[in-house]
Amino acid sequence: MRRVVVSWSSGKDAAWTLWTLRQQGAEVVGLLTSLNAEADRVAMHGVRRSLVEAQAAAVGLPLHTVELPWPCSNAVYEARMATALSAVRDAGATHIAFGDLFLADVRAYRERQLRGTGLAPLFPLWGLDTARLASDMLGAGLEATLTCVDPSQVDGGLVGRPYDRALLAALPDGADACGENGEFHTFCWAGPMLERPIPVALGEVVEREGFRFADVRSVRRP
């Protein structure tokens, strides 16, 4: 049987990848996340480490982290990722699953990086119609918050908004419903893949390196 580790960004597509694999009967054995060690956050999504740890607890899986310096060269990234891949392989994993949807260059890069590692790539969502996928996610009860927005592609004011049907309607023509072209990134805090929701609240909104980030923080349950 395949023993799969999910490449985990903390966003909706990674969460749906996990859900899809489990629906298919795959044995998912862990999550693999790269973190900006200086900020203690998922790099592009800007999500706190503590929230990713809460996700891992809510899906009942161990979290494997790749600690990256900032700034980080591609050579350093690839070396540290190779070490992490070796560790999950030695722990018994046979495959790594990615939530990529249609960017062929990204898929090709991942496939190249896995050659010779003893791990095979999986792309459970590849080629799905993204508008239909977005509708299916929301229909299944997935809830997420936009943590990063590229203002050159969509309205920067969308950062911090829920990922919902109103958000989809507010996207400009040409923007992908799942943000696959980098229009936005999300943090998934509820859905069928989580045993329980992760209560969150919005914090500060900042602009950094041409992107707008909304800080999402956990809140205590009443």
N, C-alpha and C positions, 0 to 999 in steps of 0.2 A: 504493500500500500504506500501511496505517496505520503510523506511526512513533510508538511509545508510550513514554512515561515513566511509571514506576510510583511512586505515592505510597508512600513506604517508611517504615514505622514501626519496622522491625527485627523485627517479630513474625511469627507463623506465618501470619496471614491475608494479609499483604503478600507473604510468601514464596510462598504458594500461588497468589496472584494472578499473580505472575511465572511460575510453573510452568504455570499454566493458559493464559496468553497464549502462551507458547512452544509448548505442545502444540497450540494452535489455529493456529500458523503466523504469529503476529503478529511484527513486527519491533520488539523492545524496545530502546530506545536509551539508557536511563538510569534512574536512581533519584533521587527528590526527597525529601529529608528535612528537617524543621524541627528545629532544635537550640536548647536553652536555652544561650545563649552564656556565661552566668555559670558554670553547672555543667559545660558542655561535654558535655552528654548530651541524648539524645532526651527531650523534656519529660515526657510521661506515662509512658513506659516506663522512664525512669531508666537508659537504656543508654548506655554510654560511646561517644564519637565514634569511638575507635579500633576498637571492635567493629563499628560500622556500616561503617567503611572496610574492615574485613576481610571483611564480607559482600559489599560491592561488588566487591572483588577476587575473591572466590570465585564470583561469578556473572558476572564478566567485563564489568561495566558501569561507566560513569562515575557518580560520585555528585555530585549537585547539592545544596548545603545552603542552608537559609534560617536565618540567624543571628538569633535573637530575644532581646531583653533580658528580664530577669526583675526585677520582674513585667512582664508584657506586656499592654497593652490590646488589645482586638479591632481597633481602628483601626490600630495599629502592625502587628499580625499581618497584617491584610489588605493593607496597603500593601507590606510586605516580600514577602508571597506573590505579589502582583501583579508585582513586579519580577522575582521568580524565574520566574514563568510566562512573562513576556515573553522572558526569556533562553533558556528551553528551546524556546520557539516559534521564536525567531530562529535557534536551532541546528538547526532542522529537525523538531522534534516536531510531531505533529498531534493527539495524544490524550494524556490523563492517565487512568491506570487506578487505581481505588480498590478496597480489599478489603472494603468495606462489605457487610453481609449482609442486614439487614432494617430498619434504623432510617430511616424515611422522611424524618424531619426533617433528619437528617444528609445524606442524599442530596440533598434539595432545596437545602440550603445550598451544597453543592459545585457543583451545577448553576448556581445563581445566581452564584457567584463566577467561574465560567468563561465566563459570557456576555460576548461582545465581546472575548474574549482571542485568538480564533483557534484555541483548543484545545477539543476535544470530550471530554466525560467518558465513561469506560467503567466498568462495574461487573460484572466477569466472574463474581463469586460471588453476585450478588444473587439472593435468593429460595431459595437452596439450603437444604435441611433441615440445620440445624447439627449435630445429632447424627450424621447420616450423613456430613457433611463432616468432622467430627472423626475419625471412624473411617477415612475415606478418607485423610486426612492421615497418620495414624499407620500405616496399612497400607502407605503408600508410603515409609515410612522417615523421615518428618519428625521431627526432635527439637528440642525447645525447652524453655526454663526459664521459670518464672513469675518475672518481675522486679518486678511490682507487683500488689498485691491490695487490694481494697476490703473492709475487715473488716466493714462494715455489710451486705455481701451474702454473703460467704463467710468461712470460717475464715481469719483472718489468718495462721495457722500454715502455710498452703499456699504462702506466698511462698518462693521458692527451690526448690520442688518441680519435678521434670520434668513436662512436659505429656505424660502417658501415660494408659493405660487405667485405672490405679489412681487417678490424679488425677480422671479423669472420674467414677469411681465414688464418690469422696469429696465431690463437689459436692452441695450441698443441693438438695432439690426446688425447682424454679423457676429455678435458676441455668442460664444458657445454656452449652452445652458448648463454645462458642467464646469465651465471655466478651464477647459483643457488647453486653451492657448495662453494660459497665464493671466486671464482677466481677473481672477480672484482665487483665493484659497480659503479653506474653511476649517473649523473645529467641530467634529461630530460629538454631540453630548447626549443623544438619545436615539433609540432605534431598536429594531429587532435583534441586532447583533450584540446589544448591551443587556446585561442582566438587570440593570437599573439605570435610570438617568443620572447624569452628573450635573448637579445644580451649579449654575454659573451666573456671573454678572459681568457687565461691561465696565472696563476701567478706562484709562487714558487712551486717546487716539493721537498717534504721532505720525509724522512724515519722515521717512528715512530712505535715502538712496533712490528716490523717485517713486516710492510706494507709500501707501497709507496703511498703517497697522492699527488695529483695535486690540487692546489688551483684554483678554478674557481671563477671569480669575474664578476660582471655585468659591462657593459660599456654603456655609453650614446648613444642613437640613434643619427645618424647624422641629 
